[in-house]
Amino acid sequence: MKVAIAADHAGYRLKQELIPSLRALGHEVTDLGTHSTDPVDYPDVAESLARAVLGGAVERGVLLCGSGVGASVAANKLPGIRAGLCHDSYSAHQGVEHDDMNILVLGARVIGVELARELARVFLDARFTHEQRHERRLAKIKALEEGNRHAP
């Protein structure tokens, strides 16, 4: 699978650990930065990764920042992005299977390298189920993005 990975300065070291692991699993990995621990703003990194996913350059993305919260919020501002902050394997695969999550967000100051590797693996191995109930819910999310939805 074609995958992009990006991190702010807080996630840089964990990103560097994940890249060879993802490649060893057979994924084609594009590193969208940052390329050092020099401070950068997580919205810039999140936007770069989200646009790669939306543009079809990659199928999915892995995004890292210190807690994962800021990067998740920023990425989800782009319509069509379904970024999930996951720190357990159930959420990492279920987010894809039920919610068609296309970006996995990780908090580099929250989890360790081995858990990050496992979460990325299960996220990339998971497939959207296309069950009717999940399709219906995704349609509602898309309507929200378009401003065409009001609470029932």
N, C-alpha and C positions, 0 to 999 in steps of 0.2 A: 504494500500500500504506500502511496505517496503521502508523507506526513511532514508538516512543518513544525518546528519547535522554536519558541522564543521565550525570553526572560528579561526581566529588568535586572539591575545590579544585584539585588538580593537573591535572585534565582539563578544567577550565572553559574555558580559552581555545580549546582544540581543539574542544570541543563547539560553541562559538560560531561557529567556522569551518565546521563540518560542517552545521549546521542549514540555512543558505541553499542549500548544495550539494544536500542531500537534497530540499529543496522544489523546486529547479530541475529535478530529475529526475522530478518529479511525485508525490512522496510526501507524505502528510499527516503532519506531524511534531509530536509532543507533547513538549515540553521539561519533563522532570521534575526539573530542577535539577542541581546547585546553581546559584545565580544570581550568584555572585561568587567571588573567590579567597579568601574567608574560610574557614579550616579547617573541614572537616566530616569525618565518619567514613564511609569507603567502604562498610561493610556496610549503612548506612542507605540510601544511594543505590542500591546493588545490589538491596536488598530492594524498594524502591519500583518500580524498573524491572521486576524479575522478577514482582511481583504484577500489574503492568499487563499483562504478556504472559500470565500464567496466567489472569487474569480475562477475557481476551478484548477488553480495551479497545484493544489493538494486536495486530498480527500478529507483529511482531518488535521487537527492541530493539538499541540500540547503547549500550554502557556504557564509560566511560572512567575510568581513574585513572592514577597516575603510571607504574607498570610494567604495569598490567593484571592482575597476578597476584592481588592481594588482592580486587579486584572480581570476578574470575572465580571464585575460591574461594567467596566469599560468595554469589554468585548461584546457584551450583551446589548449594547446600545446600537449595534449595527443590525438592521433587519436581516433575518435569515441565519443569524448566529444563535446557536443554542449551546452556550458555554456553561459547564457545570463544575463547581468547586467540589472535588471529591477527595476524601481522606480515608476511604474504605473501599474495598473491592466490590462490594454489592452495588454501591452507588455508581461506580465507574462503569460497570457493564449494564446495569439496569437503566442508567441514563441514556444509553444508546438504544437498548432494546425497546424501551417504552417511549422515550422522548426524542429520539433521533438526535441526541447530543452530538455536536460536531467538533467541539473543543473541550478538552480535559484541562481543567485548571488545578494547579497544585500549589500549596503553600510551602515554599522551600525552608521556611523557619519553623514549620509545624511538623513535617514528616521527614523521615530519613531516606537514604538512597535506596535501600532494598524495597521499602514500601512503595516508593515512587516508581521503581522499575515494575513492580507487580501491578500497580494501578494503570500504568501506561500499557502494559501487556494486555490486561483484561479489557481495557477501553478499546484498543485496536482490534482485538479478536471479536468483539461483540458486533452484532448486526441488528438493525431495526427490524422488528417483527412484522410490521405492516398490518397488524391486527386492526380490525375496524374501529375499536374503541381508541386505539392510539392514533390512528389516522384522523379520527374526529377531533381529538384533543389538539393535535398539531394544526388542524385547520382553524381552530379557535385561537391558537397562538398567533398564527399568520394574520388573522383578522385583527387581533390586538395591535400587531405591528403596523398595520395599515390604518389604524384609527377607526375601524369599522365595527368595533365590538363594544357592547355595553353590558354591564352585569345583568344577569337574568332577574 
